[in-house]
Amino acid sequence: MLHHVEVWVPELGRAVWSWGWLLGELGWVPYREWAVGRSWRFGETYIVVEESPAVSAARHERCRPGVNHLAFHVYGRERVDAIVEAAPRYGWGLLFPERHPYAGGSGHYAAYLEDGAGFEVELVNSR
């Protein structure tokens, strides 16, 4: 089982606003808070967003070596669609809109979102 994922962000306030909303929509709950970071928990796994002084760029580049995106289960197409509809109000944009909701291939109902700092998530219909 995955223990945690730590995402270094260029602006904590913006990350808390966008990631906090999205993770809340997906059933994650606030876990810990400190001056330069926040975390949300789902079961035993948690996700951290942290504004580290060691961050070396103002934007994540998902096409470079490293993590491309995080993928989450979403139960029901209607739920995927509702999150996609609300996402722009929280700083998330739809990637591959011309192929949405099958950008991952036929039979793979999912949404690919990117936040203002360049981080991508995939919301996979799991029903």
DSSP file with accessible surface (Angstrom, degrees, kcal/mol):
  #  RESIDUE AA STRUCTURE BP1 BP2  ACC     N-H-->O    O-->H-N    N-H-->O    O-->H-N    TCO  KAPPA ALPHA  PHI   PSI    X-CA   Y-CA   Z-CA
    1    1 A M              0   0  195      0, 0.0     2,-0.2     0, 0.0     0, 0.0   0.000 360.0 360.0 360.0 141.4    0.0    0.0    0.0
    2    2 A L        -     0   0  104      1,-0.1     3,-0.1    43,-0.0    42,-0.1  -0.509 360.0-163.3 -68.9 132.7    1.2    3.5   -0.8
    3    3 A H        -     0   0  120      1,-0.3    43,-1.6    -2,-0.2     2,-0.3   0.946  59.3 -34.9 -83.2 -58.0    2.2    5.4    2.4
    4    4 A H  E     -a   46   0A  69     41,-0.2     2,-0.4    37,-0.0    -1,-0.3  -0.990  42.1-139.2-160.8 163.5    2.2    9.0    1.1
    5    5 A V  E     -a   47   0A  34     41,-1.7    43,-2.9    -2,-0.3     2,-0.5  -0.995  16.6-155.5-125.2 133.6    3.0   11.3   -1.8
    6    6 A E  E     -a   48   0A  85     -2,-0.4     2,-0.6    41,-0.2    43,-0.2  -0.957   6.3-167.1-114.7 123.2    4.7   14.6   -1.4
    7    7 A V  E     -a   49   0A  13     41,-2.9    43,-2.4    -2,-0.5     2,-0.5  -0.945  11.7-147.4-111.8 116.2    4.1   17.3   -4.0
    8    8 A W  E     -a   50   0A 114     -2,-0.6    43,-0.2    41,-0.2    41,-0.0  -0.746  22.8-169.0 -84.4 127.3    6.4   20.3   -3.8
    9    9 A V        -     0   0    2     41,-2.6     3,-0.2    -2,-0.5    43,-0.2  -0.835  30.1-136.0-120.1 152.7    4.5   23.4   -5.0
   10   10 A P  S    S+     0   0   30      0, 0.0     2,-0.4     0, 0.0    -1,-0.1   0.770  98.4  29.4 -78.4 -24.6    5.6   27.0   -5.9
   11   11 A E     >  -     0   0  104      1,-0.1     4,-2.2    39,-0.1     5,-0.2  -0.903  63.4-165.3-139.5 108.9    2.7   28.6   -4.0
   12   12 A L  H  > S+     0   0   14     -2,-0.4     4,-3.1     1,-0.2     5,-0.3   0.916  88.9  54.5 -60.8 -45.5    1.2   27.0   -0.9
   13   13 A G  H  > S+     0   0   55      1,-0.2     4,-2.0     2,-0.2    -1,-0.2   0.920 111.2  44.3 -56.8 -46.1   -1.9   29.1   -0.8
   14   14 A R  H  > S+     0   0   82      1,-0.2     4,-2.6     2,-0.2     5,-0.3   0.903 114.3  50.3 -66.0 -39.9   -2.8   28.4   -4.4
   15   15 A A  H  X>S+     0   0    5     -4,-2.2     4,-2.6     2,-0.2     5,-0.8   0.906 109.1  50.7 -66.1 -41.8   -2.1   24.7   -3.9
   16   16 A V  H  X5S+     0   0   43     -4,-3.1     4,-1.2     3,-0.2     5,-0.4   0.919 112.2  48.7 -62.0 -41.0   -4.2   24.5   -0.7
   17   17 A W  H  X5S+     0   0  125     -4,-2.0     4,-1.3    -5,-0.3    -2,-0.2   0.958 122.8  30.4 -63.5 -50.9   -7.1   26.1   -2.6
   18   18 A S  H  X5S+     0   0    2     -4,-2.6     4,-2.3     2,-0.2    -2,-0.2   0.954 127.1  38.6 -79.3 -50.5   -6.9   23.9   -5.7
   19   19 A W  H  X5S+     0   0    3     -4,-2.6     4,-3.1    -5,-0.3     5,-0.3   0.892 114.7  55.6 -67.6 -38.6   -5.7   20.6   -4.2
   20   20 A G  H  X<S+     0   0   15     -4,-1.2     4,-2.0    -5,-0.8    -1,-0.2   0.928 110.5  45.0 -60.1 -44.4   -7.8   21.0   -1.1
   21   21 A W  H  X S+     0   0   31     -4,-1.3     4,-2.3    -5,-0.4    -2,-0.2   0.963 116.3  45.4 -61.9 -51.9  -10.9   21.4   -3.1
   22   22 A L  H  X S+     0   0    0     -4,-2.3     4,-1.4     1,-0.2    -2,-0.2   0.941 114.1  47.0 -61.3 -48.5  -10.1   18.4   -5.4
   23   23 A L  H  <>S+     0   0    0     -4,-3.1     5,-2.7     1,-0.2     4,-0.3   0.897 111.0  53.2 -62.7 -37.4   -9.0   16.1   -2.7
   24   24 A G  H ><5S+     0   0   40     -4,-2.0     3,-1.4    -5,-0.3    -1,-0.2   0.915 106.6  52.4 -61.5 -41.4  -12.1   17.0   -0.7
   25   25 A E  H 3<5S+     0   0   70     -4,-2.3    -1,-0.2     1,-0.3    -2,-0.2   0.797 108.9  51.6 -62.4 -29.0  -14.3   16.1   -3.7
   26   26 A L  T 3<5S-     0   0   25     -4,-1.4    -1,-0.3    -3,-0.2    -2,-0.2   0.377 125.7 -99.6 -91.8   2.6  -12.6   12.8   -3.8
   27   27 A G  T < 5S+     0   0   44     -3,-1.4     2,-0.2     1,-0.3    -3,-0.2   0.508  75.5 139.2  95.1   5.8  -13.2   12.0   -0.2
   28   28 A W      < -     0   0   29     -5,-2.7    -1,-0.3    -6,-0.2    14,-0.2  -0.565  39.2-147.5 -79.7 148.3   -9.8   12.9    1.3
   29   29 A V  E     -B   41   0A  85     12,-2.6    12,-3.3    -2,-0.2    -5,-0.0  -0.890  26.4 -91.4-118.8 148.0   -9.9   14.7    4.6
   30   30 A P  E     +B   40   0A 107      0, 0.0    10,-0.3     0, 0.0     3,-0.1  -0.273  47.3 170.5 -55.1 140.2   -7.5   17.3    6.0
   31   31 A Y  E     -     0   0A  70      8,-3.1     2,-0.3     1,-0.4     9,-0.2   0.734  52.1  -0.2-119.3 -64.8   -4.8   15.6    8.0
   32   32 A R  E     -     0   0A 138      7,-0.5     7,-2.3     2,-0.0    -1,-0.4  -0.935  52.9-164.0-134.6 158.2   -1.9   17.9    9.1
   33   33 A E  E     +B   38   0A 145     -2,-0.3     2,-0.3     5,-0.2     5,-0.2  -0.999  14.8 159.7-143.8 135.7   -1.0   21.5    8.7
   34   34 A W  E >   -B   37   0A  90      3,-2.6     3,-1.3    -2,-0.3    -2,-0.0  -0.900  56.0 -81.2-146.7 175.6    2.2   23.4    9.2
   35   35 A A  T 3  S+     0   0   97     -2,-0.3     3,-0.0     1,-0.3    -1,-0.0   0.823 126.1  22.4 -53.8 -38.7    3.7   26.7    8.1
   36   36 A V  T 3  S+     0   0   58    -24,-0.0    15,-2.9    14,-0.0     2,-0.3   0.227 123.6  37.3-116.4  15.6    4.8   25.5    4.6
   37   37 A G  E <   -BC  34  50A   0     -3,-1.3    -3,-2.6    13,-0.2     2,-0.3  -0.995  47.4-162.8-161.6 164.8    2.6   22.5    4.0
   38   38 A R  E     -BC  33  49A  55     11,-2.2    11,-2.6    -2,-0.3     2,-0.3  -0.972  13.4-158.9-142.5 157.7   -0.8   20.7    4.3
   39   39 A S  E     - C   0  48A   3     -7,-2.3    -8,-3.1    -2,-0.3    -7,-0.5  -0.977   4.9-158.5-141.3 155.6   -1.8   17.1    4.0
   40   40 A W  E     -BC  30  47A  18      7,-2.2     7,-2.7    -2,-0.3     2,-0.4  -0.972  15.3-148.1-129.9 146.4   -5.0   15.2    3.3
   41   41 A R  E     -BC  29  46A  57    -12,-3.3   -12,-2.6    -2,-0.3     2,-0.4  -0.892  18.4-178.2-123.2 145.0   -5.6   11.6    4.2
   42   42 A F  E >  S- C   0  45A 112      3,-3.0     3,-1.8    -2,-0.4     2,-0.2  -0.925  74.5 -47.2-136.8 108.2   -7.6    8.7    2.7
   43   43 A G  T 3  S-     0   0   57     -2,-0.4     0, 0.0     1,-0.3     0, 0.0  -0.475 122.2 -23.8  64.3-128.5   -7.4    5.6    4.8
   44   44 A E  T 3  S+     0   0  125     -2,-0.2     2,-0.3    -3,-0.1    -1,-0.3   0.497 123.3  87.1 -91.7  -5.6   -3.8    5.1    5.7
   45   45 A T  E <   - C   0  42A  22     -3,-1.8    -3,-3.0   -41,-0.0     2,-0.3  -0.746  56.1-173.9 -98.5 142.2   -2.5    7.0    2.7
   46   46 A Y  E     -aC   4  41A  35    -43,-1.6   -41,-1.7    -2,-0.3     2,-0.4  -0.953  16.5-144.3-135.5 156.3   -1.9   10.8    2.7
   47   47 A I  E     -aC   5  40A   4     -7,-2.7    -7,-2.2    -2,-0.3     2,-0.4  -0.976  16.0-159.1-118.3 133.0   -0.9   13.5    0.2
   48   48 A V  E     -aC   6  39A   5    -43,-2.9   -41,-2.9    -2,-0.4     2,-0.5  -0.901   8.9-165.7-110.8 137.6    1.2   16.4    1.1
   49   49 A V  E     +aC   7  38A   0    -11,-2.6   -11,-2.2    -2,-0.4     2,-0.4  -0.996  22.3 175.4-115.8 130.0    1.5   19.8   -0.7
   50   50 A E  E     -aC   8  37A  37    -43,-2.4   -41,-2.6    -2,-0.5     2,-1.1  -0.999  34.4-145.6-140.1 135.9    4.6   21.7    0.5
   51   51 A E        -     0   0   83    -15,-2.9   -43,-0.1    -2,-0.4   -39,-0.1  -0.765  34.1-171.9 -96.7  84.9    6.2   24.9   -0.4
   52   52 A S    >   -     0   0   16     -2,-1.1     3,-1.7   -43,-0.2    -2,-0.0  -0.553  31.7-133.2 -79.5 143.0    9.8   23.9    0.2
   53   53 A P  T 3  S+     0   0  133      0, 0.0    -1,-0.1     0, 0.0    -2,-0.0   0.694 106.4  65.3 -66.8 -12.5   12.6   26.5    0.1
   54   54 A A  T 3   +     0   0   65      2,-0.0     2,-0.1     0, 0.0    -3,-0.0   0.485  69.2 125.1 -88.3  -2.0   14.5   24.0   -2.1
   55   55 A V    <   -     0   0   46     -3,-1.7     3,-0.0     1,-0.1   -46,-0.0  -0.366  44.2-164.7 -58.8 133.0   11.9   24.1   -4.9
   56   56 A S        +     0   0  123     -2,-0.1     2,-0.3     1,-0.0    -1,-0.1   0.400  61.1  38.3-107.3   2.4   13.9   25.0   -8.1
   57   57 A A        -     0   0   59      1,-0.0     3,-0.1     0, 0.0    -1,-0.0  -0.985  65.8-132.4-149.1 159.2   11.2   26.1  -10.5
   58   58 A A  S    S+     0   0   80     -2,-0.3     2,-0.3     1,-0.1   -47,-0.1   0.502  92.9  39.6 -88.6  -5.2    8.0   28.0  -10.5
   59   59 A R  S    S-     0   0  118    -50,-0.1     2,-0.3    59,-0.1    59,-0.2  -0.999  79.1-121.2-147.7 140.9    6.1   25.3  -12.5
   60   60 A H        -     0   0   50     57,-3.4     2,-0.7    -2,-0.3    -2,-0.0  -0.612  20.5-151.5 -77.9 138.9    6.0   21.5  -12.6
   61   61 A E    >   -     0   0   88     -2,-0.3     3,-1.7     1,-0.1    58,-0.1  -0.870  10.5-173.3-115.3  97.2    6.9   20.0  -16.0
   62   62 A R  T 3  S+     0   0   47     -2,-0.7    -1,-0.1    56,-0.4     4,-0.1   0.680  80.0  61.7 -68.1 -15.8    5.1   16.7  -16.3
   63   63 A C  T 3  S+     0   0   95      2,-0.1    -1,-0.3     5,-0.0     3,-0.1   0.505  89.6  84.5 -90.0  -3.1    6.8   15.8  -19.5
   64   64 A R  S <  S-     0   0  175     -3,-1.7    -4,-0.0     1,-0.2     0, 0.0  -0.517 102.7 -70.5 -87.5 165.7   10.3   15.7  -17.9
   65   65 A P  S    S+     0   0  138      0, 0.0     2,-0.3     0, 0.0    -1,-0.2  -0.260 101.8  55.4 -54.9 141.4   11.6   12.7  -16.0
   66   66 A G  S    S-     0   0   69     -3,-0.1     2,-0.4    -4,-0.1    -4,-0.0  -0.882 102.9 -11.4 130.0-160.0    9.7   12.2  -12.8
   67   67 A V        -     0   0   95     -2,-0.3    -3,-0.1     1,-0.2     3,-0.1  -0.582  48.6-170.2 -78.9 127.9    6.1   11.8  -12.0
   68   68 A N        -     0   0   61     -2,-0.4    52,-0.5     1,-0.3     2,-0.3   0.909  63.1 -32.0 -81.9 -48.7    3.8   12.6  -14.9
   69   69 A H  E     -d  120   0B  60     50,-0.1     2,-0.4    -7,-0.0    -1,-0.3  -0.987  50.7-114.0-163.0 166.5    0.5   12.6  -13.0
   70   70 A L  E     -d  121   0B  36     50,-1.7    52,-2.5    -2,-0.3     2,-0.4  -0.917  29.0-151.7-106.7 138.0   -1.5   11.1  -10.1
   71   71 A A  E     -d  122   0B  63     -2,-0.4     2,-0.4    50,-0.2    52,-0.2  -0.935  11.4-168.3-115.1 134.7   -4.6    9.0  -11.0
   72   72 A F  E     -d  123   0B  21     50,-3.2    52,-2.9    -2,-0.4     2,-0.3  -0.935  23.5-117.6-122.3 144.2   -7.6    8.7   -8.6
   73   73 A H  E     -d  124   0B 127     -2,-0.4     2,-0.4    50,-0.2    52,-0.2  -0.581  28.7-173.3 -72.0 137.4  -10.6    6.4   -8.6
   74   74 A V  E     -d  125   0B   5     50,-2.7    52,-2.7    -2,-0.3     2,-1.1  -0.993  21.1-134.2-132.1 126.9  -13.9    8.3   -9.0
   75   75 A Y  S    S+     0   0  138     -2,-0.4     4,-0.1    50,-0.2    50,-0.1  -0.711  71.7  11.1 -92.0  98.2  -17.1    6.2   -8.6
   76   76 A G     >  -     0   0    2     -2,-1.1     4,-1.9     2,-0.1     3,-0.2   0.195  69.9-113.3 112.4 134.7  -19.5    7.1  -11.4
   77   77 A R  H  > S+     0   0  105      1,-0.2     4,-2.8     2,-0.2     5,-0.2   0.864 116.4  59.0 -60.6 -37.0  -19.4    8.9  -14.7
   78   78 A E  H  > S+     0   0  137      1,-0.2     4,-2.2     2,-0.2    -1,-0.2   0.885 105.6  48.9 -61.3 -37.3  -21.7   11.5  -13.2
   79   79 A R  H  > S+     0   0   91     -3,-0.2     4,-2.3     2,-0.2    -1,-0.2   0.914 110.1  50.5 -69.6 -42.8  -19.2   12.3  -10.4
   80   80 A V  H  X S+     0   0    0     -4,-1.9     4,-2.5     1,-0.2    -2,-0.2   0.958 112.8  47.7 -56.4 -48.8  -16.4   12.6  -12.9
   81   81 A D  H  X S+     0   0   64     -4,-2.8     4,-2.4     1,-0.2    -2,-0.2   0.887 110.0  51.6 -62.3 -40.5  -18.5   15.0  -15.0
   82   82 A A  H  X S+     0   0   42     -4,-2.2     4,-1.9     2,-0.2    -1,-0.2   0.906 110.8  47.9 -65.2 -40.4  -19.5   17.1  -11.9
   83   83 A I  H  X S+     0   0    0     -4,-2.3     4,-2.2     2,-0.2    -2,-0.2   0.932 111.2  50.9 -66.2 -43.4  -15.9   17.5  -10.8
   84   84 A V  H  < S+     0   0   24     -4,-2.5    -2,-0.2     1,-0.2    -1,-0.2   0.915 109.5  51.3 -59.7 -42.0  -14.8   18.5  -14.4
   85   85 A E  H  < S+     0   0  148     -4,-2.4    -1,-0.2     1,-0.2     4,-0.2   0.903 117.6  37.4 -63.9 -39.7  -17.6   21.1  -14.5
   86   86 A A  H >< S+     0   0   13     -4,-1.9     3,-1.4     1,-0.2     4,-0.4   0.723  94.9  88.5 -83.7 -22.2  -16.6   22.6  -11.2
   87   87 A A  G ><>S+     0   0    1     -4,-2.2     3,-2.2     1,-0.3     5,-2.1   0.814  77.5  60.3 -52.8 -42.5  -12.8   22.3  -11.6
   88   88 A P  G > 5S+     0   0   87      0, 0.0     3,-1.5     0, 0.0    -1,-0.3   0.839  96.8  62.3 -59.7 -28.4  -12.1   25.6  -13.4
   89   89 A R  G < 5S+     0   0  158     -3,-1.4    -2,-0.2     1,-0.3    -3,-0.1   0.660 107.9  44.9 -68.1 -13.8  -13.4   27.5  -10.4
   90   90 A Y  G < 5S-     0   0   72     -3,-2.2    -1,-0.3    -4,-0.4   -68,-0.1   0.065 128.3 -91.4-119.1  21.2  -10.6   26.0   -8.4
   91   91 A G  T < 5S+     0   0   27     -3,-1.5    25,-0.5     1,-0.3     2,-0.4   0.573  84.9 127.3  86.1  11.3   -7.8   26.5  -10.8
   92   92 A W  E   < -E  115   0B   4     -5,-2.1     2,-0.3    23,-0.2    -1,-0.3  -0.865  38.6-163.3-104.7 134.3   -8.0   23.2  -12.7
   93   93 A G  E     -E  114   0B  35     21,-3.0    21,-2.5    -2,-0.4     2,-0.4  -0.869  25.0-109.8-114.2 150.5   -8.2   23.0  -16.5
   94   94 A L  E     -E  113   0B  58     -2,-0.3     2,-0.3    19,-0.2    19,-0.2  -0.636  29.5-149.3 -79.6 124.9   -9.3   20.2  -18.7
   95   95 A L  S    S+     0   0   24     17,-3.4    17,-0.5    -2,-0.4     8,-0.1  -0.665  76.7  12.3 -88.0 151.1   -6.5   18.6  -20.7
   96   96 A F  S >> S+     0   0   56     -2,-0.3     3,-1.9     1,-0.1     4,-0.8   0.890  71.2 171.3  53.9  47.6   -7.2   17.0  -24.1
   97   97 A P  G >4 S+     0   0   81      0, 0.0     3,-0.5     0, 0.0    -1,-0.1   0.816  70.9  63.4 -60.5 -29.2  -10.7   18.5  -24.3
   98   98 A E  G 34 S+     0   0  142      1,-0.2    -2,-0.1     3,-0.0    -3,-0.0   0.711 113.7  34.1 -68.6 -18.3  -11.1   17.3  -27.9
   99   99 A R  G X4 S+     0   0  130     -3,-1.9     3,-2.0    -4,-0.1    -1,-0.2   0.401  94.5 160.3-113.6  -1.1  -10.9   13.7  -26.8
  100  100 A H  T <<  +     0   0   51     -4,-0.8    11,-0.1    -3,-0.5     9,-0.1  -0.404  61.5  16.2 -65.0 138.8  -12.6   14.0  -23.4
  101  101 A P  T 3  S+     0   0   23      0, 0.0     9,-2.6     0, 0.0    -1,-0.3  -0.887 133.5  43.4 -96.6  18.5  -13.8   11.8  -21.7
  102  102 A Y    X   +     0   0   89     -3,-2.0     3,-2.1     7,-0.2    -2,-0.2  -0.049  67.4 124.7-114.1  33.1  -12.0    9.1  -23.7
  103  103 A A  T 3  S+     0   0   16      7,-0.4    -1,-0.2     1,-0.3    -3,-0.1   0.775  76.4  54.9 -63.3 -22.6   -8.5   10.7  -23.9
  104  104 A G  T 3  S-     0   0   39      4,-0.6    -1,-0.3     1,-0.3     2,-0.1   0.383 128.9 -76.1 -89.3   2.0   -7.1    7.5  -22.4
  105  105 A G    X   -     0   0   32     -3,-2.1     3,-2.0     3,-0.2    -1,-0.3  -0.351  65.3 -49.3 120.5 158.9   -8.7    5.3  -25.0
  106  106 A S  T 3  S+     0   0  120      1,-0.3     3,-0.1    -2,-0.1    -4,-0.0  -0.367 126.8  22.1 -63.7 138.3  -12.1    4.0  -25.9
  107  107 A G  T 3  S+     0   0   73      1,-0.1     2,-0.7    -2,-0.0    -1,-0.3   0.440  98.0 104.0  84.5  -2.4  -13.7    2.4  -23.0
  108  108 A H    <   -     0   0   60     -3,-2.0     2,-0.7    -6,-0.1    -4,-0.6  -0.828  55.5-165.9-114.1  89.5  -11.6    4.4  -20.5
  109  109 A Y        +     0   0   28     -2,-0.7    16,-2.7    16,-0.2     2,-0.3  -0.676  33.1 131.2 -80.3 113.0  -13.9    7.1  -19.1
  110  110 A A  E     - F   0 124B   0     -9,-2.6    -7,-0.4    -2,-0.7     2,-0.4  -0.980  48.2-131.5-156.2 163.0  -11.7    9.6  -17.4
  111  111 A A  E     - F   0 123B   0     12,-1.8    12,-3.2    -2,-0.3     2,-0.6  -0.976  12.5-153.5-121.8 139.3  -10.8   13.3  -17.0
  112  112 A Y  E     - F   0 122B  23    -17,-0.5   -17,-3.4    -2,-0.4     2,-0.3  -0.968  20.3-177.9-112.7 119.0   -7.3   14.7  -17.2
  113  113 A L  E     -EF  94 121B   1      8,-2.6     8,-2.5    -2,-0.6     2,-0.4  -0.885  12.5-162.1-119.1 149.7   -7.0   18.0  -15.3
  114  114 A E  E     -EF  93 120B  45    -21,-2.5   -21,-3.0    -2,-0.3     6,-0.2  -0.996  11.9-143.5-130.8 135.4   -4.0   20.3  -14.8
  115  115 A D  E >   -E   92   0B   8      4,-2.4     3,-1.9    -2,-0.4   -23,-0.2  -0.339  37.5 -92.1 -89.2 177.2   -3.6   23.0  -12.2
  116  116 A G  T 3  S+     0   0   39    -25,-0.5   -24,-0.1     1,-0.3    -1,-0.1   0.672 124.6  55.2 -64.9 -16.8   -2.0   26.4  -12.5
  117  117 A A  T 3  S-     0   0    5      2,-0.1   -57,-3.4   -58,-0.1    -1,-0.3   0.371 122.4-101.5 -97.8   4.2    1.4   25.1  -11.4
  118  118 A G  S <  S+     0   0    0     -3,-1.9   -56,-0.4     1,-0.3     2,-0.3   0.538  72.2 143.4  92.6   8.3    1.4   22.3  -14.1
  119  119 A F        -     0   0   23    -58,-0.1    -4,-2.4   -57,-0.0     2,-0.4  -0.660  35.5-150.4 -84.8 136.6    0.4   19.3  -12.0
  120  120 A E  E     -dF  69 114B   7    -52,-0.5   -50,-1.7    -2,-0.3     2,-0.3  -0.846  13.7-175.5-109.4 141.1   -1.8   16.7  -13.7
  121  121 A V  E     -dF  70 113B   0     -8,-2.5    -8,-2.6    -2,-0.4     2,-0.5  -0.956  13.9-148.0-126.8 151.4   -4.4   14.4  -12.2
  122  122 A E  E     -dF  71 112B  19    -52,-2.5   -50,-3.2    -2,-0.3     2,-0.7  -0.985   5.4-156.9-116.8 127.9   -6.4   11.7  -13.9
  123  123 A L  E     -dF  72 111B   0    -12,-3.2   -12,-1.8    -2,-0.5     2,-0.5  -0.919  16.2-162.0-107.5 107.3   -9.9   11.0  -12.6
  124  124 A V  E     -dF  73 110B  28    -52,-2.9   -50,-2.7    -2,-0.7     2,-0.4  -0.795  19.7-127.1 -99.7 123.0  -10.8    7.5  -13.6
  125  125 A N  E     -d   74   0B  26    -16,-2.7   -50,-0.2    -2,-0.5   -16,-0.2  -0.525  25.9-171.8 -64.8 120.0  -14.4    6.3  -13.6
  126  126 A S              0   0   38    -52,-2.7    -1,-0.1    -2,-0.4   -51,-0.1   0.012 360.0 360.0-108.0  25.5  -14.1    3.1  -11.5
  127  127 A R              0   0  203    -53,-0.3   -50,-0.1     0, 0.0    -2,-0.0  -0.951 360.0 360.0-121.2 360.0  -17.6    1.8  -12.0
